[in-house]
Amino acid sequence: MQTENLIGPEKVMDVRPIPCSVKHGLIIQAWLELPVNDHFILLNDHDPVPLYYQFSAQWPGTFTWEHLAKGPEEFRVKITKLKPTAVPDSTPSCCAGH
């Protein structure tokens, strides 16, 4: 799936309708494809804390993670790419039970 079609107007990536089995992989792919100093706003139906920990483990110091809205219905996180990144060997696709 092409990630450029997932980021809509105003740089919002609405992942609420995306099946959990592929959600993390698509978010990560979209972030990896971002130019340095660019961002998108992740819109989800739960707080993407497991994804934050995955980013922190795989790409420390290469991103910022700013909560813009914290529920209860919507969670919005602005994810900015600070430095060039390497593509991981594999990308888990789970949502930690969500």
N, C-alpha and C positions, 0 to 999 in steps of 0.2 A: 504494500500500500504506500502511495506517495504521501509523505507527510506535509508537503506544501499545501495540499488541499485541506488539511486538518486545522490549520491556523487561519482563523477567519478575520473579519474586520477588527481593527483595533488590537491585533496580535493576540486574540483570545483563542486558545485551543480547548474546546469543550469536549472532554473525554467521558462525560456522563453516559452517553449512549453506546460507548465502545465496550465490547465484551472484556471482562477482566483478564481473560487468558492472553490477550494481546496488548492490553492498555500500557503497561510499563514499557514494553519494547518500543511502542510507537512514540511515547513521550521522550524516551531516551534518544531514539533516532532523530526526532525533530530537533532536540537540543544539540546533538552532535553536528547536525547540518547547519546550525546557526552560525553566522559570521561572529567573530569576536566582537564584544561590546553590544551585541544585539540581544533581544529578549523575547519571550512570549509569556502570556498569562495563562496558567493552567487553571481550568475550571473543572471542578470535580464535585462529587456528592459526599465525599468524606475527606478528612484531613490526610494528605498524602505523606505522612511521616515515614512509612517504610521506604518510599521512593527517595526521600531526603537522605536517609541513612545509606541507601545504595549509592547515590551521587557522592556523598561524603567519603565513602570507602573507595570508590573507583576513580574519582576525579577531585581529590582534595585541592582546595585553593583555586579552582578553575571556574567557580560559579558563585552567584549570590542567590539567596532564597528568601523572598520577602512575602510574608502573608499579607494580603490585601483585604481578605474577608475570611472569617473563621466560623462558618456555619450559622445556624444548624442545618440549613438546606443546601447552601453553597459554600464551597471553599475555593478561594482564588489565591494563587501563588504566582508571583512574578519571578521567573527564573531567567537570570542573565548569565551569558557566557563571558567569562573574563579572559580566558587564555585558550590557545589551540589545544585540542584534545586528541587522544588516540582512541580508536574504536576498540572496545573490549572483545575478547575472544568469543564470549557468549553473553547474552543479556537475558536474565530471568524475566519472565513475563507475568509473575503472580502479583496479586494485590493484597497479600497477607490476610486472606479471608474476606475481603470486601468484594 
